[in-house]
């Protein structure tokens, strides 16, 4: 199958079956494409849609995003995970507004925080109608199966090979539709599990289908044991309906979000309360729970303490504050912390 035939098959399928009513496909702008592509990194379309609507409502233009405080941005992102995406989005918006234009070339785009080659390619092809390849997870899966490429795509050599294939197959014309079609093909037919091969426009030339190895491709990342970390959250309440909240460091897990004070054990949390001479009215320990990140499991316990006086609290290395429970919903909170507070206040 020639590149031209490949493109035509994909575009013909897109004309009949492609998704054309997603919110970021209406009144297309570079900002909307960039925002949607950032949100869609490691996140499903169905999950992204309500977040996109809420985000674009609060920050309808890139100027609005650049001018917003980072806490407001993180609050609107809370629940999507991978919070570095939101921080980078905010930083890049400020850079773009300061320079006065949205970059329309690969070299300038990939210098912006959080914009890699694939995201840049999507912005250029969809928003600017310029021919650039992409290689997001969906496209990577389609191409690995179609060409029968073995080897983990995270490997430098395999990744380079797939980029070469994507570049060779990307057309000069109708590049916006083609780019969207390839993403749709991977998201709706050439899925990770239970792919609908019989409905795929490329099935007659797909090497993985011909060799009955669709289930083996793309080659998964070599497995490794996921470590487990343990900590204790302190949910400290006073008699004025306030909680102690801490602002996490800008880098790292839940970077820049507000959370609860953390300790390595319940005993450490209790000792800290004793050192600070907190008058305890009531205390309760909750059963341990698990939250899984991409690279480790977090097993956490929660110690709830009701105290009388809103004394000043100093947490080393973190900004801390007594915060009205009624207003906590306006903060950017990690999803498990938000749920923990909602269930226990």
N, C-alpha and C positions, 0 to 999 in steps of 0.2 A: 504494500500500500504506500503510495507516494504521500509526501506531506500535504499536497493539494487535496488528494482524496481523503486523507485523515481529517483535514480541516472541514471539508464539505460535509462529511458524515456527521461530525460533531455539530456543525451549525444547523444542518437540516433537523437533527434531533432537538436542538435547542429551540428552533422555531416552533415546534409542536409541543415540547415538554418542559422547556426551561422555565425557571422561576423568574417572573418579571414584575411581581407585585410586592417584593420585599421593601420595607420602608426606606432603606438607603438607595433604592433604585428609582425613587421618585424625586424629580427635580435634582438630578445628580450634580454634586459639586465635589471638588477635591477634598474638602473638609469632611463631607459625609462618607466618601469612599474610605478615606484614611481612618475615620472613627470606626466604621463598620469592620474594616479589615483588622484593626487593632483588637476590637472586642471579640472577633471571631477566632483569634489565635487560641487554639486548644479549648474552644468553647462552641457548643452546638448553636445552630441558627435559632431554634425554638427558645433557647435560654437567652440569647442576645436580644431578640426583638423587643421585649418590654424594657430592657435596660437602655437600648438605643433610643426608644421613644422618650423615656424619662430624661435621658442625658441631653438629647437635642432640644427638648422643650426648655430645660433650664439653661442650656448653653447653645442657643440657636446658631451662633456664628463663631468662627475661630477667635474673633476679637472678644466675645463674651467669655470664652474658655480661658483665654490668656489673662483676662482681668480678674477672674474668679480666684478667691483664696483656695489654697490646696485642700483645706479641710472640706470645702464644699464639693470639690471634684471627687475626693476620696469617698465622701458620703454617698454621692450618686453612683459610685462604682462598687460600693460595698455589696458583697455577695458574688461578684463575678470572679474573684480570686486573681492571683498573679498581679498584685497591686503595683508592681513596677511599671506595668503598662499604663496605668493612670498617671503616675508621676511623670513618666516620659512624655505622655500625651500633653500634659500641662506645660512641661519645659519646652517642648517643640513648638507648641502654640505661641508661647511668648517669643521665641526666636523668630518664627515666621512673621508675627505681627510687627516685631521690631524692624525686620528687614523690609517689610512693606509689600511682600508678594509671596505667593505659594510656589515653591520650586517646581519646575516642570521638566527636570532632567534627573537622570539616575544619580549622577555624581553629587549633586546638592542634596537630594532627598536622603541618601544613605548616611549623610553626615549628621542628620537630626537624631536626637535620642529616641531609641525604640523603633526606628524604621530600618528594616533590613532589606535585602535585595528583593525578596518576594513581595513584601508589602509595597515597596517602591514600584515594582513592576505592575501591581494591581492598580495603584493610583495613576500611573502614567497611561496604562492601557484603557482603563474604564473612564477616568475623569478627563484625560487629555487626548485620548484616541491615538496614542503613540505606541508603536509596536515594541513591547517588552515582554519577555517570558516571566512566568511566575512558577513557584514550586512550593505551594502550601501543602498541607498534609493530604488533602483530597487529590490534588494533581499528582503528587508524588506516588500515591497509591495506584492511580490510573496508569501512569507511565511505567511503573515497575512491573505491573501485571501485563500490560500490552506488549512491552518489549522483553518480558521474561528476565528482568534484572534481579539477580540474587545478591545478597549482601545487605547488611544493615545500612539504611540511607544516611544515618548519622556518621558513617565512615567517610572520610574526606574524598577518597577515590570514587566511591559509589555516588556520593552527593554531586561531585563534578560531572560524572557520567549522566546523571539524571538532568542536571541543568543543561547539558549539551543537547539532550533529546528534546527538552522543553523549548529551547531556543530554536532548534531546527524545525519544530512543528508549529511555532507561533506565526500566524499570517501577518501580512502588512495591512490588509484591509479587514474591516469588521472585527478588529482586534478586541474591542470592548465586549462584543457579543461572544466571541470565542473564549475570552478569559472567563467570563461568567459561566459559559457552557461547560468548560472543563471543571470548574469548581462544583457546578451542579451535578455533573456526571459522577464525580467522586462522592458527593454528599447523598445522592438519591439512588444511584444504581450500583456503582462500584464501591460499595460500603465495606467497612472492615470485616464485618461478619454478615453472613447471608446475602452476598451480592446477587443482584438480579441480572445475571449474565444473559439470559435469553432476551431481555429487553434492551440490551446494550447495543448501540449502533456500531460498535467496534468489534463485536464478538467473533465475526468470521476471520479476523486477522489477529486476534489476541493470543499471544503465545502461552500465557498462563492457562487460558481456557483450553487451548489445543492440547496441552500436556497435562491437563487436570491438576494444576498446581496453584489454582487461584487462592486456595486457603493458606498457602505457604508464603505468599507475597503480599506486601513487601516483607522482607526478612525482619523479624522482630529484633528489638534491641536485646543484646545478651543479658540474661536475667542476673540479678544480684539480690542479695538479702537486703531488704529495706530496714534500716535501723529504727529503733524505738527510743523516743525521748520522753521523759516524764517531768511534769511540773505541777505546781498547785497555783490556782488563781484565788485571790482574796477578794471576795465581794463584801466590801466594808460600807455599811450604811449608818447614817446618823439619824437623830430624831427630828431633823429638818427635811427629811425626804431627799437626802443627797447621797451620792456614791462617790468614792474616791476613784478617779479615772487617771490613767497615765497616757501620755503621748509617746508612742513607740518611735525609735530612731528611724530616720528616713530610709535607711537601707536595711535589707534583710526581710525576714518573714513578717508579713503585715506591716511593711514599712510605711511610716507616716500616719497610721491609723491610731485611734484611741482604743485602749484595752483596759484590763484590770491589772492590778499589781501581781507580779509573779514571784514565786518562791520555789526552791528545789524540793520542798516537802511541806506537809501540813504542820509538822513540828517547827520548821523554820518560820512559817507564817505566824504561828502562835507566839513564838519567841519575839518576833518583830513587834507584835501587838503589845507584849509585856514590856519591852524596852521603851515603847512610846507611851506606856502607861494609859492605854485605852481602857476606859470603863466599859466593860462588856455587859450588856443587858441580856443578850441571847447569842448563842453560837450553834452552828449546824454544819456538818460535813456531808457533802453530796457524794453519791457513788461515782467512781471513776468513769470517764468517757474517753472515746478515741476520735481524733480528727486526723485524717490522712492528707499529707502534702505530697507533692510529686516525688520527693526524695526521702521522706521519713514519716513514720507514724508518731503522732503526739498523743500520749496518754495523759490526761489531766484530771486532777481532783479539784474540788472547789470547797473552800472554807467560807461560810457566810457568817459574818459577825455584825450584830447590831450594837452600836455604841451610842452614848448620850450626847457628847459634845462634839461640835464640828471643829476640832482642833486642827492646827496646821499639820500637814503631812509632808514629809520630805522623802522622796524615793530617789536613791542615788542613780545618776545618769539618765533619769527620765523626768520630763515635765509632768507634774502631778497636780490635781485640782479636785476640790469637792464640786460635784456637778449635780444639778437638779435632775432627779429621776424623770420628771415630766419632759425635760428637754433633751434627754440623751438620744432620742430618735433622730435628732438633727446632726449627730456626729457620724463621722466615717468609722464604722465598727466592723471587725471581722465577723463573718456570719455566725460562727459558734459562740462568740462573745455576746453578740446581739441576742441570740436565742437564750443564752444563759441568763442574761439580765431580765429579759421579758418573762421568763418562767419563775423568777425568784424575787421580783420586786412588785 
